[in-house]
Amino acid sequence: MPCDVVIVGASSAGLYAGELLARAGRTVHIYDEHGALAPARRTLIVTPRLLQWVQPLPPGALLHRAYVMALASPQAQAQVRLRQPDLIVERAAFVQALARRAQEAGAEVHLGCRLVGLEPHPEGALLTFHHTATGGEERVVARAVLGADGVGSRVAHLAGLPLPPTVPLLQAEVELPGGWSPTVVQCWFDVEATPYFFWGIPAASSRGVVGLIGPAGEDPRPILERFLARQGLRPLAYQSGRVALHHPCLRPWGKVGEAPVLLVGDAAGHVKVTTVGGTVTGLWGAQAAARSLLAGLPYARALRPLKRELDLHWLIRQALDGLRNPDYDALLGALNQPLERFLAQRNRDQMAWAFFRTLVLQPRLALLGARGLLRSALRSSLGEGQTQAQAWERSR
Ligand SMILES: Cc1cc2nc3c(=O)[nH]c(=O)nc-3n(C[C@H](O)[C@H](O)[C@H](O)COP(=O)(O)OP(=O)(O)OC[C@H]3O[C@@H](n4cnc5c(N)ncnc54)[C@H](O)[C@@H]3O)c2cc1C
């Protein structure tokens, strides 16, 4: 007897999709290769949108709240006060809470099972899992398959779907120095060191993480160590991994036999490429996948609002990739009061409809953006550096 949905990957995107589908009465089995729901420590900063979907967060998952975003470039500084604070979340406790919710809704979670096969079956798709503890095998037939197995998705690989490009992310746990308010998130722009930015996220009143996204093909560790030394910070431990990047050309769906195969979360590149935050957008993708399966809606259509948002982040990333340090100085200098007030009301998951208003409030941003886009385009036509678009081309 086939089950309705098999989800590969018991992390945030897979567990949330499992909960939604099980609540709607579908038989759902969620498999993960790890033997326990105890992912490595990871301090996440997420927008308050998370609470619209997963409420309440258990105390162990919600570490802290950040009310101010402080931005700095070599010659300029600015601050945005957030009307609704960003949330600082510990991934392991968050994932365990999502697992409880999925199980309470009726989903079955199978741990220590690595997907090794996915093939057509008369009643859907046949999935083969390898038991990591015993070496045995388990086969299951599903009418639909969700690939929530993160970066380098095995589901995508076996179903012949394209994999999103990835970047390395490294952050160090540090003691917050005196003078750093625990309610302030810091972002330092310095394109000589990193094409994205360095961040400092307070995770408690005295501790936090400082990190960066590594430039393509480079080990981010020495860059972070130099930055920490400059800031007078000592690394206590490191958190690292790769994160997927969204690209407008990605089509994260397909079929195996008659079974639809939908990718969600990092497996699908459901990540904002401005900040490389993928937790909330991964949940958003999970919602779209559940909606598609429950309402018989094409996944492309269910994904449309998320794709619009992610495409816009991609476009902004293209512009940012072309900025130099003096442009960042000008960008921060352009943050006038009306714009700061406007940004304080929005969060990073609502760019699509805030974007044009932002340009109206500060037309200089349009000029800077156009300059960045032009430089990015010129640089890629000359084959210099590696923009995000090139990372995508190379990953195919
Ligand atoms: C150091 C670091 C810091 C980050 N900080 C932030 C942040 O501050 N804010 C933010 O929004 N995002 C952040 N991210 C990104 C965020 O963690 C990811 O976008 C998010 O975890 C993606 O969730 P997911 O459910 O799609 O996949 P994952 O969390 O990657 O989970 C995939 C799951 O699939 C399982 N799996 C893989 N292959 C198989 C297989 N063959 N068979 C069975 N199971 C399999 C894995 O065991 C895993 O449990 C950070 C990432 C890193 C690395």
The ligand as an SDF file (V2000), in Angstrom:
LIG
                    3D

 53 58  0  0  0  0  0  0  0  0999 V2000
   26.6480   27.9750    9.7370 C   0  0  0  0  0  0  0  0  0  0  0  0
   25.3170   28.3340    9.1210 C   0  0  0  0  0  0  0  0  0  0  0  0
   24.5960   29.4160    9.6170 C   0  0  0  0  0  0  0  0  0  0  0  0
   23.3630   29.7530    9.0520 C   0  0  0  0  0  0  0  0  0  0  0  0
   22.6990   30.8310    9.5450 N   0  0  0  0  0  0  0  0  0  0  0  0
   21.4810   31.1310    9.0560 C   0  0  0  0  0  0  0  0  0  0  0  0
   20.7380   32.2150    9.6010 C   0  0  0  0  0  0  0  0  0  0  0  0
   21.2240   32.9410   10.4740 O   0  0  0  0  0  0  0  0  0  0  0  0
   19.4780   32.4470    9.1330 N   0  0  0  0  0  0  0  0  0  0  0  0
   18.9190   31.6690    8.1620 C   0  0  0  0  0  0  0  0  0  0  0  0
   17.7600   31.9060    7.7830 O   0  0  0  0  0  0  0  0  0  0  0  0
   19.6190   30.6500    7.5990 N   0  0  0  0  0  0  0  0  0  0  0  0
   20.8750   30.3630    8.0220 C   0  0  0  0  0  0  0  0  0  0  0  0
   21.5750   29.3280    7.4860 N   0  0  0  0  0  0  0  0  0  0  0  0
   20.9430   28.5500    6.4090 C   0  0  0  0  0  0  0  0  0  0  0  0
   19.9240   27.5660    6.9920 C   0  0  0  0  0  0  0  0  0  0  0  0
   20.5030   26.8260    8.0460 O   0  0  0  0  0  0  0  0  0  0  0  0
   19.4500   26.6290    5.8820 C   0  0  0  0  0  0  0  0  0  0  0  0
   18.9210   27.4200    4.8410 O   0  0  0  0  0  0  0  0  0  0  0  0
   18.3780   25.6710    6.4160 C   0  0  0  0  0  0  0  0  0  0  0  0
   18.9070   24.8440    7.4290 O   0  0  0  0  0  0  0  0  0  0  0  0
   17.8750   24.7960    5.2860 C   0  0  0  0  0  0  0  0  0  0  0  0
   16.9530   23.8860    5.8290 O   0  0  0  0  0  0  0  0  0  0  0  0
   16.5080   22.5960    5.0210 P   0  0  0  0  0  0  0  0  0  0  0  0
   15.4560   21.9350    5.8530 O   0  0  0  0  0  0  0  0  0  0  0  0
   16.1900   22.9510    3.6280 O   0  0  0  0  0  0  0  0  0  0  0  0
   17.8200   21.6840    4.9120 O   0  0  0  0  0  0  0  0  0  0  0  0
   18.8630   21.1960    5.9850 P   0  0  0  0  0  0  0  0  0  0  0  0
   18.7120   21.9300    7.2760 O   0  0  0  0  0  0  0  0  0  0  0  0
   20.1870   21.2180    5.3220 O   0  0  0  0  0  0  0  0  0  0  0  0
   18.4470   19.6820    6.2490 O   0  0  0  0  0  0  0  0  0  0  0  0
   18.5690   18.6680    5.2840 C   0  0  0  0  0  0  0  0  0  0  0  0
   18.2850   17.3450    5.9940 C   0  0  0  0  0  0  0  0  0  0  0  0
   18.3100   16.3000    5.0130 O   0  0  0  0  0  0  0  0  0  0  0  0
   18.9940   15.1790    5.5480 C   0  0  0  0  0  0  0  0  0  0  0  0
   19.5400   14.4060    4.4150 N   0  0  0  0  0  0  0  0  0  0  0  0
   20.4660   14.8170    3.5070 C   0  0  0  0  0  0  0  0  0  0  0  0
   20.6870   13.8460    2.6040 N   0  0  0  0  0  0  0  0  0  0  0  0
   19.8890   12.7910    2.9440 C   0  0  0  0  0  0  0  0  0  0  0  0
   19.6730   11.4880    2.3900 C   0  0  0  0  0  0  0  0  0  0  0  0
   20.3300   11.0540    1.2930 N   0  0  0  0  0  0  0  0  0  0  0  0
   18.7790   10.6770    2.9990 N   0  0  0  0  0  0  0  0  0  0  0  0
   18.0970   11.0860    4.1090 C   0  0  0  0  0  0  0  0  0  0  0  0
   18.2760   12.3040    4.6750 N   0  0  0  0  0  0  0  0  0  0  0  0
   19.1540   13.1510    4.1000 C   0  0  0  0  0  0  0  0  0  0  0  0
   20.0880   15.7970    6.4340 C   0  0  0  0  0  0  0  0  0  0  0  0
   20.5230   14.8890    7.4270 O   0  0  0  0  0  0  0  0  0  0  0  0
   19.3530   17.0080    7.0360 C   0  0  0  0  0  0  0  0  0  0  0  0
   18.7230   16.6960    8.2600 O   0  0  0  0  0  0  0  0  0  0  0  0
   22.8330   28.9920    7.9840 C   0  0  0  0  0  0  0  0  0  0  0  0
   23.5670   27.9210    7.4660 C   0  0  0  0  0  0  0  0  0  0  0  0
   24.8050   27.6010    8.0080 C   0  0  0  0  0  0  0  0  0  0  0  0
   25.5820   26.4620    7.4120 C   0  0  0  0  0  0  0  0  0  0  0  0
  1  2  1  0
  2  3  1  0
  2 52  2  0
  3  4  2  0
  4  5  1  0
  4 50  1  0
  5  6  2  0
  6  7  1  0
  6 13  1  0
  7  8  2  0
  7  9  1  0
  9 10  1  0
 10 11  2  0
 10 12  1  0
 12 13  2  0
 13 14  1  0
 14 15  1  0
 14 50  1  0
 15 16  1  0
 16 17  1  0
 16 18  1  0
 18 19  1  0
 18 20  1  0
 20 21  1  0
 20 22  1  0
 22 23  1  0
 23 24  1  0
 24 25  2  0
 24 26  1  0
 24 27  1  0
 27 28  1  0
 28 29  2  0
 28 30  1  0
 28 31  1  0
 31 32  1  0
 32 33  1  0
 33 34  1  0
 33 48  1  0
 34 35  1  0
 35 36  1  0
 35 46  1  0
 36 37  1  0
 36 45  1  0
 37 38  2  0
 38 39  1  0
 39 40  1  0
 39 45  2  0
 40 41  1  0
 40 42  2  0
 42 43  1  0
 43 44  2  0
 44 45  1  0
 46 47  1  0
 46 48  1  0
 48 49  1  0
 50 51  2  0
 51 52  1  0
 52 53  1  0
M  END
$$$$
